[in-house]
Amino acid sequence: AEKEASRMGREPNFQVLPGMLPVMEAAMCCVKMGWMTILTGPQASGKTFLVRTLAALSGTSLREIAMTSDTDTNDLLGCFEQVDV
């Protein structure tokens, strides 16, 4: 209970609105099934807020990666260079 209280004390104030529930439930279902979840949408549509809120509610640590149209698979997965040994 102490860990829970200290964690909740650090979280920002947020409110889950009824209109957010379908999207939150769909994202939680994808994570539960181990499926990759890709959120798309215009700037300021709530993508980051959704992920941060789900992480806070579940007590899960979150690592964020900024994505742009220039991001490619090497940026996400890394790459290996062949060298002669």
N, C-alpha and C positions, 0 to 999 in steps of 0.2 A: 504494500500500500504506500510505503514511503517513496519508493521509486516512481510509482504512478503519480503521486502528488507533486513530486519535484519536476517530472516531465511535463505535466499539464501546466505548471506554473510558468514554464518557459515558452509555451506555445502561444502564437498570436491569437487574438480573439477572432473567431469566425463563426458564422452561422450557416447551417445547411438549410437551404430553402427547398420547399417541395418541388419546384421545377428542376432542381439539380439532381434529384434522386434517380431518375432513369439513366442518366449518363454515368453517375457514380456507381450504380448497380452493375451496369454493363462493364465498366472498367474493372470493378472488383471481381466480376465473374471471369474475365480474361486472365487476371492475375492468379486467381485461384486455380484455373485450369492449366496454368503455366504457359499461356499463349502470349506472344509478343503483342503489345498494345501500342498502336500508333495513334496519336492524337493530332488532328489537323484542324486548321481553322484560322481565321484572320487574327491579327494582332489584337490583344486585349479581349479575347473571347472567353478567357477563363481556363485555358489548358493548364498553365502552370499552377493556378489556384486549385484546380481539381486534383492534381497529383500531390501537391503539398498537403491538401486537406486529407486525402486518403492516407497518406503516410502518417500524419499527425494522429488521426483517429485510430489507426492500427498500431501505433507505437513503433513503426518501422523507420529505420534510418533511410535517408534519401540521398542519392548522388545525382546531381543534375549535370547534363551535357547540353550546351547551347548548340543548336542545329541551325544551319542556314542552307540555302540552295547550293552552296559550294561544298558542303560536308559530303564526303564519300566514305566508302566502306573501310578504306585504309585508316581514316581518322577514327573510326569506331572500333575496329578490330585489330588495328596494327598491321604490319606487313613484315615480310622476311625478305632479305636480300640474299641472292645467291652469290657466294664468293668461292674462288678457287683456294683450296687449302693445300 
